[in-house]
Amino acid sequence: MSTVEITAAIPGVFYRSPGPGKDPYVQEGDRVQAGEVIGLTEIMKQFAEITSTTAGVVTAIHVANGALLTPGMPVASIDVED
Amino acid sequence: MSLEIEQPGLHTTVQDLGRPGLYHLGIPQGGALDRSSAILANALVGNEPAAALFECTYLGPTFTTTEPTLLAVTGASVQLLVNGDPAPSWATVALVAGDRVSFGYVTAGARYYLAFAGGIDVPEDLGSRSTYQVGSLGGFHNRALAAGDDVPVGTPSGPAPAPGTALPEELRPVFPTEVDLRVIPGLYDHRLTEAGRETLFSATWRLTPVADRTGMRFEGATLDWRERVPPFGAGSDPSNIVDAGYPVGSIQVPNGTQPIILHRDAVSGGGYAVVATVISADLDRVAQCMPGTNTRFVEVDMDAALAARRAGREHLERSLAAVAG
């Protein structure tokens, strides 16, 4: 088992769900595929998807909904079965 | 020679030094938001200052060259990668045909510039290649780059610095997360109460993610406006005025809560009171503020603003001389 950190590529406001009142993209304990959306970054009046770089199980979301991301900041941890 | 765009980045546009002289018709000058960085990138590849180049915002493109060229990356701090290997910024980098160029994360600043020997060769609109998306002018098909684009680069016309030439460290700008911006008050600061005016210059304003080539929105305090019966033609918000011109760098505060600095792609006029204007010498600094930057507006007079402009020009001249060898 190894852990992969998903990091923010761009600054902006982090959202865990696709819209107000909608379910989060992922929760801790969820299984995700590579390329699956785990959150959104709002910047310059546009929304960019944050996607998982690997398949595995989400063990932690490090950023609160609505918090400000800076580039390189860890967003989520994914456990990968070797 | 062309650049085959694999990934466009967040918002990569073709810019030059803009199309001045049309602001009175509502067409902004536009051009590279951080002009000094753009001019230095061009100098490092032997281009004229006004040659067209890429302006990358936060996240840069991934692309492949079809022929040998020179590349220089300036502006925000970011790791340049050529075929996955680190290469220097603020330096002349030789590329061969088939080189794949990509970038790491921005670690300071917001915008970086990629100049290529010969310049980006897109058609001019109204005398400039700058992308002005709102007006569908200039750039690569009047828009930001997209995956699959094949962007033409012109033929170099003169000598260029030798590969490895670099701008000395001490001449490079730094991009702190705490920034003082020098402003000249007015023309409508008299619409603020004394307390409101005091708050404008004493508060620490934090840049929000609503920050693009048109304007940068800050938050952090509330300004009080003098009460009055709105004159005919002004709106009902206390920050509304009968329409007036907006200087580049002007600060408006809709609702008194969120100052917006208008930048090079902004409209030329409107109905919000301009409480102050960022001096021209500090506009490049505004361009490089990342969301979350803590900002103070420092009041200066016109003499100080002109002295700062002269100092900025002298610094740029020294920098250009340093890369010319």
Interface residues (C-beta under 8 A of the other chain):
Chain A: T7 A9 I10 P11 G12 V13 E42 I43 M44 K45 Q46 A48 L68 T70 P71 G72
Chain B: L10 H11 T57 Y58 L59 Y105 V106 T107 A110 P209 V210 A211 D212 M290 P291 G292
